[in-house]
Amino acid sequence: MTNEENTIYTVSGKSFTAVAINTAAKAGEWIKLKLGAHASLALKSSAQDLVTEVDKGSETMIRNLIKTHFPHHSILGEEGVAPGAEASAKALREMQDEEYLWIVDPIDGTTNFVHGFPFFSVSIALAHRGEVIVGVVYDPNRDELFVAEKGKGAYVKGKKMSVSKEDKLASSLVATGFPADGRFALPTNLKGIEAVAPKVRNIRTAGSAALHMAYVAAGRLSGFWEIGLNSWDLAAGALLVSEAGGRVTDTSGQPYQLAVRHVLASNGAIHDELRDTLVGAGATGL
């Protein structure tokens, strides 16, 4: 990161955003060095929910770097939470009222990382009393750093981002995912795909919710939805989208907050049409 970029993203004289940027960049570069060289692979909640020693090492690095600067802040990271939706929701409930809470996904897109598919990211957000104020998503493969501060806009490589201009699903490229939870989230999401696919220009499912959200913010996608995500998948990306002029809600249209698990993010213009399609298909998960 350049010195210029570090100074742009200073919050009220405190270096929250600079620390988030530098931490994400260092973790991302370390992860990239490990691509194709991970030694262990374990299953978490299902055969599609993977973890490697690189995920754990990345989270340890991120925790240590944040604690060096802000020893009294709390940290909620994916690898510190037991697998499954209930454990994730419980961990968030226990921490969401902290004054400062860092919300970390050390590798968003572990399955891609394991297979050498170059679409994964580091996601770091900072919430102040439950409201996200800083969001950083770093893609080490493209060396793209997406940064947002509450009220100050969203940037990629130091350039301000704006959401896309499409105002109809028919002209939109949207994204979703294939959730690891095969009992509820996956079949629900598949119903959504079946309903949305005929109405849009096309659908992408690249395997990193944080990067999909960043791409909505950058105008590369017009929308993104997925069922059964966690706070660390969404917190940074949600701020990127809203600060780039887009809209983030749950799949029924209620405002985004940290406990949202079924998310809908868009450029705003197609939001209601996409939500109505999911509602009509019984694919909101709610």
N, C-alpha and C positions, 0 to 999 in steps of 0.2 A: 504494500500500500504506500502511496506517496504521502509526503508530509502535508501536501495540500488537501488530500482526501481526509486525513485525520483531523485537520482543523475545521473542515466544513461541518463535521458531525459531532461537535461538542455541545452538550446539553447544559445550559444554564451554568457554564463555568465548570461543570463536572464532566469527567471523561467517560461517562457511561458508554456512549456510542463508539468512541475510539477503542475502548477495551473490547467491546463486542466485535468490532471490525478486526482488530489484531488477533483476537482469540480464534475467531472463525477462520481467518486466513492461515494461522499456524496449524490448527487442527486439520484443515482441508489439505494443506500441502503434505502433512504427515500421512494422511489417509491415502493420498495419491501415490506416495512412495510404496505403500503396502499393497497396491492393486496387483492382484495375481499372486500375492505372496502371503496371504493369511494362512495361519497354521491350524486353526481350529474352526469348527462350524457346529453350532448347536441349534436345536429347535426350541422355540419358546411355547407359544400357545397352540401352534399347528405346524404342519409341514411347510407352510408358506411364510411362517413367522420366524425369521432367522436372526442369529446373533453370532458375531465372531469376536475374537480377542481384539480386533481393530476397533469395533464399536466401543468396547469397554475401555481400551486405551485412549481413544479419542475423548470419551467423556471424562476420564480421569485428568487428562491434559486440560480440558476446558474448565473443569472444576478448580484445578490448581491455579490456573491463570486468573480466573475471576476472583477467587479467594485472596490471591496476592494483593489485588487492588481494593477489593471490597469484602473484608473478612467477616463482616456482620450481616451480609446479604444471604438470603436463602436461595437454594438451587434445586429445581425439579428437573431431573434428567431421566430419559427413557430407561437407561440401563440400571438405574437405582430403584426401579419399580417392578414388582412381580408382573408376569404376563397376564393378559386378559383385561376386558373392559372394566370389570368391577374394581380391580386393583388400581387401574389408572384413575378412575373417577374418585376413589377413596384418597389416593395420594394427593390429587389436586384439591379436594375439599379440605384436607388437613393443612394445606399451605397457601391457598389462594388469598387469604387475608393478610399475609405478611406484608410489611411495608415495601420491601423490595424483593421481588422473586424473579430469578433468572430461570427461563424455561428452555431446555436444551434437548435437541435431537442430534447426537454425535455423528450419526450417518443416517440421513433420511433417504432410503433407497438401498438398504442392505442387500436385498436380493440382487439388484443390479450390480452392486459392488462385488458380490460373490461370483457372479458370472462374467465379470469383466465388461459389463454393458455400461458405457460412460455417461450415466444419467443418475447422479446422486449428489447429495449436498450436505452441508453443515447448517443447521438452523439454530439461531440463538435469539431469544427475545428477553426483554426486561419488562416486567409489570410492576407498576407502583399502585399498591392497594387494589389489585385486581384489574387495573387498566394497563394495557400494553402501551409502553411509551417509546420503546426502541425495538426494531426488528431487523435482523441481518440474516440473509441466506447467501451462502457462498458455494459456488460450483467450481471445484478445483480443476475439473477437466477442461473447462473453457476459461478459467481464471476470470469468472464473472462474479462480482460482488454486488448484491442487491441490498440496499440500506434504506430504512425509513425511520424518521423521528415523528412522534405525535405532533401534528400541527405544522410540520416543516417540510412536508413532501417526501417523495421516494425517488431514489437514484440508483442507477446502475453504472458502474465505472465512472462515477462522478457526474453523470448526465441525468437530468431530471426525467422521470418516466411519466407517461400518461397512458391510460387504458385505451383500448381500441374503440373505433367509432361505429362498428356494426350495430344496427338497431333491430335486427330480426334474426331469429335462429337460423333461417334459411341461408344466410350469408356468413354464419359464424363457425369458427373452429373452436370446439370445446374439448375439455379433458375430464377424465375420471380415472378410477383405479379398480383393481380387483382385490378387495379386502381379504385379509388373512383369515377372518372369521367366516368359516364355511357354513355355519348354521343359520346365521341371521344376516350379517352385513353383506356377504357376497350375493346370496339370492336376491336381496332387496336391491342391491346396486345393479344386478343383471336386469331386473325389471325396468330400472331407470334407463339403462342403455338401450333396451329394446324399444322403449317409448321415445327416447330422444334421438336415436340414430337416424330415423327417417326424416326428421325435421331440421337437421343441421347440415352444414357443408361436410363436416366429418368430425370424428371423435378420435382423440389421442389418449393412450393409456401408457405413459412412459415410466411410471413407477416411483415417482417422488412427489408427494403432495406439496412439500415446501417449494420445489422448483415449479410445479404447475401453478401455484399461487403467484410466484414471482413472475411467471410468464404472463399471467393475466395482468399483473401490474405493468408489465413492459409492453402490453398491447400485442403480444404474440399469440395469445389465446383470448377469446371473448368471454369464456366462462369455464368454471370448474366446479364439480360437485363430487362428493364421495360420502359414503355411509361408514360409520364406525371408526373415525379417526380420533386421535388424542390431542391434548393441549400442545404437546411438543411438536406435533406435525403441523399445527395451524397458527400458532400465536404470532410468529414472525411474519409469515405470509399474509395473514389477515391485515396486519398494519401496512404492509407493502401495498396491498390492493386498495385499501381505503385512502391512503395518502396519495395514491396515483389517480384518484378520482373515481374509483370503482365502489362496489357495494359488497358487503359480506354479511350473511345472515345464516341461520340454520335453514334446513331444507323446507321449512314451512314459512319462511320469511321473517322470523323473529330476529332481533338484532344479535350480532355476534357477541359472545362473552366467552371466557376461558373454558367453561364447562361444555360448550358446544362440541358434539361428536359427529353430527350429520351436517355437513357444511355445504353452502352454496356461495360461490364467489363469482362476480362478473364485472363487466364494464358498466353495469347499472342499466344500460339501455335494453338488454335482453333478459334482465333478471326476472321480471314477473312472468315472462313467457316460459322461461326455463323452469321456474318454480311451479307454475301451473301444470306443466307437462309432467313433472315428477309427482305432484299431488294427484293428478288424474290417473296416473299409473299405480297409485298406492306404493310409491317408491321413495317416500321421504324418510322411512325408518322411524317415524314418530307416531 
